[in-house]
Amino acid sequence: MPVIRIVKQAPLSVCLVWTACILFVGVWSETTPAENGFQSALRQWGASVERVVIRLQNNNHQWEQVSGTSGPMDVWDGEWWRLLVSNLHHGGLFHLMLNATALLICGRILERRMGFWLYLILIVSSAFVVSAVAGLFEENGVGLSGILYAMVGLLFVWRDRDSEVAEEFPFPMVIAAGAWLLICQLLTYFEIWPIGNVAHYTGFIYGWIWGQVYLEEKQKLIFRFLFGAGHLLLIPAFWFVIHPFWNGAWHYHLATREGITERQKIERLQTACLLDPGISIAWWQLSELYDKHNDRQLALRVAMEGLKHNRESSRLLDQTVDLWIEDMRTNEQPIGQTLARQIFADEADVWIQKITRRSDSLLNRLSWEPEQLLELLGQESPSELSVPLLEQLIEKSRQPGSPQPDFQPDVPDSAREGEVF
């Protein structure tokens, strides 16, 4: 029977397919209907998945994803082996069936010619190379495609040197493999289906080099040695994957680790803001830390800088208003407007008007009658007014339905992304 013949000719390939199928069943059996349920199941079964920081939104007890913080956090924590396991996972049944079929076709040709151990070395080495390069390009996909394209690259060289291989791997198969590369590129470009194109191209190039070194009989020993020794570069490659110091999200992830000192946290947050100004929560937390150490001028500057880069961040706007009010209450000569003109430049007047309008609205509430304050705070007894009013008033004013919303569509100078100043 054909199935028995395939098992005999390519036992390792069949074993890989079965392993991928078992992992696929395991992941889908634990996938919940909840949001990100599939990603959580993938992570539980050892895959490297993109994760994002989740924070509780202000005042409404709902969770929100923090933009700019996504990344393979488990890998960043040192679990590099997840990159290898991800090669055995698949995103759906079609993905699994496509890769399994291609693996059995290519594996049957290669495994019986190369032998079990050399074929195993090809699979393992290509998995390491593909995972490392894809990780360096911050591509976090799943599937056997990278390893498969390493096989295709090797067969692409081998078919020119062996007529039997050319017969089993005919030119239409080469065209099909190349066409699929192009299709995957288009699907990713038009955001129809995210595909690990870096893994595909890396696998093909690596397999082609494998073919040049393995099949050329006149190849000098020194080239084979250099090819083998070149795999030592995988060590620094994986180190950079785990320590992407050019990535702001990585620095923010380190800033949120347990056991980190406050000084280290400030340094990480500063670097995160510098590398990726779009991580609004990093600006906010950095401003909070400066405020905690009574450096309120720097705290206000950081909040404004963050607001400049994240114009829709209500958290940074609230922080700016809080520090603006504190600046007016504690300094004879407030520096808020001076900082605003330095930071916002041509847009300073609009931002000053917005911040001033909001801060004045909050401060004016302090002159309300006790009955009005009780109604605003939702309290019944006058004795409860002994708590700090300013903080409660600020918090209450941010709830839905309160006066002076953050963004007013009818106001032409409203400082929100996309508006003309």
C-alpha positions as CSV (number, residue, x, y, z in Angstrom):
1,M,0.0,0.0,0.0
2,P,1.2,3.6,-0.7
3,V,0.9,4.6,2.9
4,I,3.0,1.7,4.2
5,R,5.6,2.5,1.5
6,I,5.8,6.1,2.5
7,V,6.2,5.1,6.2
8,K,9.1,2.8,5.2
9,Q,10.8,5.3,2.9
10,A,10.3,8.3,5.1
11,P,9.7,7.4,8.8
12,L,11.1,10.6,10.1
13,S,8.9,12.7,7.8
14,V,5.9,10.7,8.9
15,C,6.9,11.2,12.5
16,L,7.0,15.0,12.0
17,V,3.6,15.0,10.4
18,W,2.1,12.9,13.3
19,T,3.7,15.2,15.9
20,A,2.2,18.3,14.1
21,C,-1.2,16.6,14.0
22,I,-1.1,15.7,17.7
23,L,-0.1,19.3,18.7
24,F,-2.9,20.6,16.4
25,V,-5.5,18.4,18.1
26,G,-4.2,19.4,21.5
27,V,-4.3,23.1,20.8
28,W,-7.8,23.1,19.3
29,S,-9.1,20.9,22.1
30,E,-8.2,23.6,24.6
31,T,-9.1,26.6,22.5
32,T,-11.9,28.6,24.2
33,P,-14.4,30.9,22.5
34,A,-12.9,33.8,24.5
35,E,-10.8,36.4,22.8
36,N,-7.3,35.2,22.1
37,G,-8.3,31.7,23.2
38,F,-6.4,30.1,20.3
39,Q,-3.3,32.1,21.1
40,S,-3.5,31.1,24.7
41,A,-3.8,27.4,23.8
42,L,-0.8,27.7,21.4
43,R,1.2,29.3,24.2
44,Q,0.2,26.5,26.6
45,W,1.4,23.9,24.1
46,G,4.9,25.5,23.8
47,A,4.6,27.9,20.8
48,S,6.0,31.4,20.7
49,V,3.1,33.8,20.4
50,E,2.7,37.5,20.3
51,R,1.4,38.9,23.6
52,V,0.4,42.4,24.6
53,V,0.1,44.2,27.9
54,I,-3.4,44.3,29.3
55,R,-4.5,47.1,31.6
56,L,-7.7,48.0,33.4
57,Q,-9.3,51.0,31.8
58,N,-10.1,54.1,33.9
59,N,-13.5,54.1,35.7
60,N,-15.3,51.3,33.8
61,H,-13.7,48.0,35.0
62,Q,-13.0,46.9,31.4
63,W,-9.6,45.6,30.1
64,E,-7.8,47.2,27.3
65,Q,-4.8,46.2,25.2
66,V,-1.9,48.7,25.5
67,S,-0.7,49.7,22.1
68,G,3.0,49.3,21.3
69,T,3.7,46.6,23.9
70,S,3.2,43.4,21.7
71,G,6.0,40.9,21.4
72,P,7.0,37.3,22.1
73,M,7.4,37.9,25.8
74,D,8.0,34.3,26.7
75,V,11.0,34.3,24.3
76,W,12.2,37.6,25.8
77,D,12.1,35.9,29.2
78,G,14.6,33.3,27.9
79,E,12.3,30.5,26.6
80,W,14.1,30.4,23.2
81,W,13.0,26.8,22.6
82,R,9.5,28.1,21.9
83,L,10.8,29.3,18.5
84,L,11.6,25.7,17.6
85,V,8.3,24.3,18.9
86,S,6.5,26.9,16.8
87,N,7.6,25.1,13.7
88,L,5.4,22.1,14.6
89,H,2.3,24.2,15.3
90,H,-0.2,25.3,12.7
91,G,-2.9,28.0,12.5
92,G,-5.6,25.9,10.9
93,L,-6.6,22.6,9.3
94,F,-5.8,23.9,5.8
95,H,-2.4,25.1,6.9
96,L,-1.7,21.7,8.5
97,M,-2.8,19.7,5.5
98,L,-0.9,21.8,3.1
99,N,2.4,21.5,5.0
100,A,1.9,17.8,5.8
101,T,1.3,16.9,2.2
102,A,4.3,18.9,1.0
103,L,6.5,17.4,3.8
104,L,5.6,13.8,2.8
105,I,6.3,14.6,-0.9
106,C,9.7,16.2,-0.3
107,G,10.6,14.0,2.7
108,R,10.1,10.8,0.7
109,I,12.5,12.0,-2.0
110,L,15.2,13.2,0.5
111,E,15.1,10.8,3.4
112,R,15.7,7.6,1.5
113,R,18.7,9.2,-0.3
114,M,20.3,11.1,2.6
115,G,19.7,8.6,5.3
116,F,18.0,9.0,8.6
117,W,20.7,10.9,10.5
118,L,21.8,13.3,7.8
119,Y,18.1,14.0,7.0
120,L,17.5,14.7,10.7
121,I,20.5,17.1,10.8
122,L,18.9,19.0,7.8
123,I,15.6,19.3,9.6
124,V,17.0,20.4,12.9
125,S,19.6,22.8,11.5
126,S,17.0,24.4,9.2
127,A,14.6,24.7,12.1
128,F,17.3,26.6,14.1
129,V,18.3,28.8,11.2
130,V,14.7,29.7,10.1
131,S,13.6,30.4,13.7
132,A,16.6,32.6,14.4
133,V,16.4,34.7,11.3
134,A,12.6,35.1,11.6
135,G,13.0,36.1,15.2
136,L,15.5,38.8,14.3
137,F,13.0,40.2,11.8
138,E,10.4,40.1,14.6
139,E,8.3,37.6,12.7
140,N,6.5,35.3,15.0
141,G,4.7,32.7,12.9
142,V,3.9,29.0,13.2
143,G,4.2,26.0,10.8
144,L,6.6,23.7,9.0
145,S,6.9,26.0,6.0
146,G,10.4,27.3,6.7
147,I,11.7,23.7,7.0
148,L,9.8,22.7,3.9
149,Y,11.3,25.5,1.9
150,A,14.8,24.4,3.0
151,M,13.9,21.0,1.5
152,V,12.7,22.7,-1.7
153,G,15.9,24.7,-1.9
154,L,18.0,21.5,-1.6
155,L,15.8,19.7,-4.2
156,F,16.1,22.7,-6.5
157,V,19.9,22.1,-6.6
158,W,19.7,18.3,-6.5
159,R,17.3,17.9,-9.5
160,D,19.9,19.6,-11.7
161,R,22.5,16.9,-10.7
162,D,20.3,13.8,-10.6
163,S,17.8,12.8,-13.3
164,E,15.9,10.5,-10.9
165,V,15.4,13.4,-8.4
166,A,14.3,15.6,-11.4
167,E,11.8,13.0,-12.3
168,E,10.4,12.7,-8.8
169,F,10.5,16.5,-8.2
170,P,9.6,17.8,-11.7
171,F,9.8,21.4,-12.8
172,P,6.0,22.1,-12.3
173,M,6.7,21.4,-8.6
174,V,9.4,24.1,-8.7
175,I,7.0,26.5,-10.3
176,A,4.3,25.7,-7.7
177,A,6.7,26.3,-4.9
178,G,7.8,29.7,-6.4
179,A,4.2,30.6,-7.1
180,W,3.2,29.9,-3.5
181,L,6.0,32.2,-2.3
182,L,4.6,35.0,-4.5
183,I,1.0,34.3,-3.4
184,C,2.0,34.4,0.3
185,Q,3.8,37.7,-0.3
186,L,0.6,39.2,-1.8
187,L,-1.6,37.8,0.9
188,T,0.6,39.4,3.6
189,Y,0.9,42.7,1.7
190,F,-2.8,43.1,1.3
191,E,-3.4,42.0,4.9
192,I,-5.6,39.1,3.9
193,W,-3.6,36.4,5.7
194,P,-0.5,37.0,7.8
195,I,2.2,34.6,6.6
196,G,5.9,34.1,7.7
197,N,7.5,35.1,4.5
198,V,10.9,35.7,6.1
199,A,10.9,32.0,7.2
200,H,10.0,30.9,3.7
201,Y,12.8,32.8,2.0
202,T,15.3,31.9,4.7
203,G,14.5,28.3,4.4
204,F,14.9,28.2,0.7
205,I,18.2,30.1,0.7
206,Y,19.5,27.8,3.5
207,G,18.4,24.7,1.6
208,W,20.1,25.9,-1.6
209,I,23.4,26.4,0.3
210,W,23.0,23.0,1.8
211,G,22.7,21.6,-1.8
212,Q,25.8,23.4,-3.0
213,V,27.9,22.1,-0.1
214,Y,26.4,18.6,0.1
215,L,26.1,17.7,-3.6
216,E,29.2,19.2,-5.1
217,E,31.8,16.3,-5.2
218,K,34.6,18.7,-6.1
219,Q,33.8,20.9,-3.2
220,K,36.9,21.4,-1.0
221,L,36.8,20.3,2.6
222,I,37.4,23.8,3.8
223,F,34.1,25.0,2.4
224,R,32.2,22.2,4.1
225,F,34.0,23.0,7.4
226,L,33.2,26.7,7.0
227,F,29.5,25.8,6.4
228,G,29.4,23.7,9.5
229,A,31.3,26.2,11.6
230,G,29.0,29.0,10.4
231,H,26.2,27.4,12.4
232,L,27.9,28.8,15.5
233,L,26.5,32.1,14.5
234,L,23.2,30.8,15.7
235,I,24.3,31.4,19.3
236,P,24.6,35.2,18.9
237,A,21.5,35.2,16.7
238,F,19.4,33.6,19.4
239,W,20.9,36.0,21.9
240,F,19.7,39.0,19.9
241,V,16.3,37.4,19.5
242,I,16.0,37.2,23.2
243,H,17.6,40.6,23.8
244,P,16.2,42.9,21.0
245,F,17.7,46.1,22.4
246,W,16.4,48.1,19.4
247,N,12.8,47.3,20.4
248,G,11.0,49.7,22.7
249,A,8.4,47.0,23.6
250,W,11.2,44.8,24.9
251,H,12.5,47.6,27.2
252,Y,9.0,48.2,28.5
253,H,8.6,44.5,29.1
254,L,11.8,44.5,31.2
255,A,10.5,47.6,33.1
256,T,7.5,45.7,34.2
257,R,9.3,42.6,35.5
258,E,9.2,41.7,39.1
259,G,12.3,42.4,41.2
260,I,13.5,45.3,39.1
261,T,14.8,48.3,41.1
262,E,13.1,51.7,40.7
263,R,16.3,53.1,39.1
264,Q,16.3,50.3,36.5
265,K,12.7,50.8,35.8
266,I,13.2,54.5,35.1
267,E,16.1,53.7,32.8
268,R,14.0,51.0,30.9
269,L,11.0,53.3,30.6
270,Q,13.2,56.1,29.3
271,T,14.7,53.9,26.6
272,A,11.3,52.5,25.7
273,C,9.9,56.1,25.2
274,L,13.0,57.0,23.1
275,L,12.8,54.0,20.8
276,D,9.1,53.9,20.5
277,P,7.3,57.1,21.4
278,G,4.0,55.4,20.7
279,I,4.0,53.4,23.9
280,S,1.8,55.8,25.8
281,I,1.8,53.8,29.0
282,A,5.6,54.1,29.3
283,W,5.4,57.9,29.3
284,W,2.6,57.8,31.8
285,Q,4.5,55.4,34.2
286,L,7.7,57.4,33.8
287,S,5.9,60.6,34.7
288,E,4.3,58.9,37.7
289,L,7.8,57.8,39.0
290,Y,9.2,61.3,38.6
291,D,6.1,62.7,40.5
292,K,6.6,60.1,43.2
293,H,10.1,61.5,43.7
294,N,8.7,65.1,43.9
295,D,10.4,66.1,40.6
296,R,7.1,67.5,39.3
297,Q,8.6,69.8,36.7
298,L,10.2,66.8,35.0
299,A,7.0,64.7,35.5
300,L,5.0,67.4,33.8
301,R,7.5,67.6,30.9
302,V,7.4,63.9,30.4
303,A,3.6,63.8,30.5
304,M,3.4,66.5,27.9
305,E,6.1,64.9,25.7
306,G,4.1,61.7,25.8
307,L,0.9,63.5,25.0
308,K,2.5,65.1,22.0
309,H,3.3,61.6,20.6
310,N,0.0,60.0,21.8
311,R,-2.6,62.7,21.2
312,E,-5.6,60.4,21.9
313,S,-4.3,59.1,25.3
314,S,-6.8,60.1,27.9
315,R,-4.4,58.7,30.6
316,L,-1.6,61.1,29.6
317,L,-4.1,64.0,29.3
318,D,-5.3,63.3,32.8
319,Q,-1.8,63.1,34.1
320,T,-0.9,66.4,32.4
321,V,-3.9,68.1,33.9
322,D,-3.2,66.7,37.4
323,L,0.4,68.0,37.3
324,W,-0.7,71.3,35.7
325,I,-3.1,71.9,38.7
326,E,-0.4,70.9,41.2
327,D,2.0,73.3,39.5
328,M,-0.5,76.2,39.8
329,R,-1.2,75.4,43.4
330,T,2.3,75.1,44.6
331,N,4.4,77.5,42.5
332,E,4.2,81.3,42.6
333,Q,5.3,81.3,39.0
334,P,3.8,78.2,37.3
335,I,5.9,76.7,34.5
336,G,3.2,74.8,32.8
337,Q,2.6,77.2,29.9
338,T,6.4,77.6,29.4
339,L,6.8,73.9,29.1
340,A,3.8,73.6,26.8
341,R,5.3,76.2,24.4
342,Q,8.6,74.4,24.4
343,I,7.1,71.0,23.7
344,F,4.1,71.6,21.5
345,A,5.6,74.6,19.6
346,D,3.1,75.8,17.0
347,E,0.3,73.8,18.5
348,A,1.0,75.1,22.0
349,D,-2.0,77.6,22.1
350,V,-4.5,74.8,21.3
351,W,-3.0,72.5,23.9
352,I,-2.8,75.2,26.6
353,Q,-6.4,76.1,26.0
354,K,-7.5,72.5,26.2
355,I,-5.5,71.8,29.4
356,T,-6.5,75.1,31.0
357,R,-10.2,74.7,30.3
358,R,-10.1,71.2,31.8
359,S,-8.0,72.2,34.9
360,D,-10.1,75.4,35.5
361,S,-13.3,73.2,35.4
362,L,-11.9,70.9,38.0
363,L,-10.6,73.7,40.3
364,N,-13.9,75.6,40.1
365,R,-15.7,72.7,41.6
366,L,-13.8,73.3,44.8
367,S,-16.0,76.4,45.4
368,W,-19.3,74.5,45.1
369,E,-21.7,74.3,48.0
370,P,-21.6,71.1,50.2
371,E,-24.8,69.9,48.8
372,Q,-23.5,70.1,45.2
373,L,-20.3,68.3,46.2
374,L,-22.2,65.6,47.9
375,E,-24.3,65.1,44.8
376,L,-21.2,65.0,42.5
377,L,-19.3,62.6,44.8
378,G,-22.4,60.3,45.2
379,Q,-22.2,60.6,49.0
380,E,-25.0,61.1,51.5
381,S,-23.4,62.3,54.7
382,P,-21.5,65.7,55.1
383,S,-19.0,63.9,57.4
384,E,-17.6,62.1,54.4
385,L,-16.4,65.3,52.9
386,S,-13.2,65.1,55.1
387,V,-11.5,63.0,52.4
388,P,-9.2,64.9,49.9
389,L,-11.7,66.5,47.5
390,L,-9.5,67.4,44.6
391,E,-8.5,63.8,43.8
392,Q,-12.1,62.6,44.0
393,L,-13.4,65.5,41.9
394,I,-10.8,64.8,39.2
395,E,-11.7,61.1,39.2
396,K,-15.4,61.8,39.1
397,S,-15.1,64.3,36.3
398,R,-13.5,61.7,34.0
399,Q,-16.5,59.4,34.3
400,P,-19.0,59.2,31.4
401,G,-21.5,62.0,31.4
402,S,-19.4,64.4,33.3
403,P,-18.9,68.0,32.0
404,Q,-16.1,69.0,29.7
405,P,-15.3,65.8,27.8
406,D,-11.8,65.1,26.6
407,F,-12.8,65.4,23.0
408,Q,-15.4,67.7,21.6
409,P,-16.1,67.1,17.8
410,D,-17.8,70.5,17.4
411,V,-14.8,72.4,18.8
412,P,-12.4,73.2,15.9
413,D,-9.4,73.5,18.2
414,S,-9.9,70.1,19.8
415,A,-6.5,68.4,20.1
416,R,-7.1,65.0,18.7
417,E,-5.3,63.0,16.1
418,G,-6.4,64.1,12.6
419,E,-7.8,67.4,13.6
420,V,-6.6,70.6,12.0
421,F,-5.2,73.2,14.4
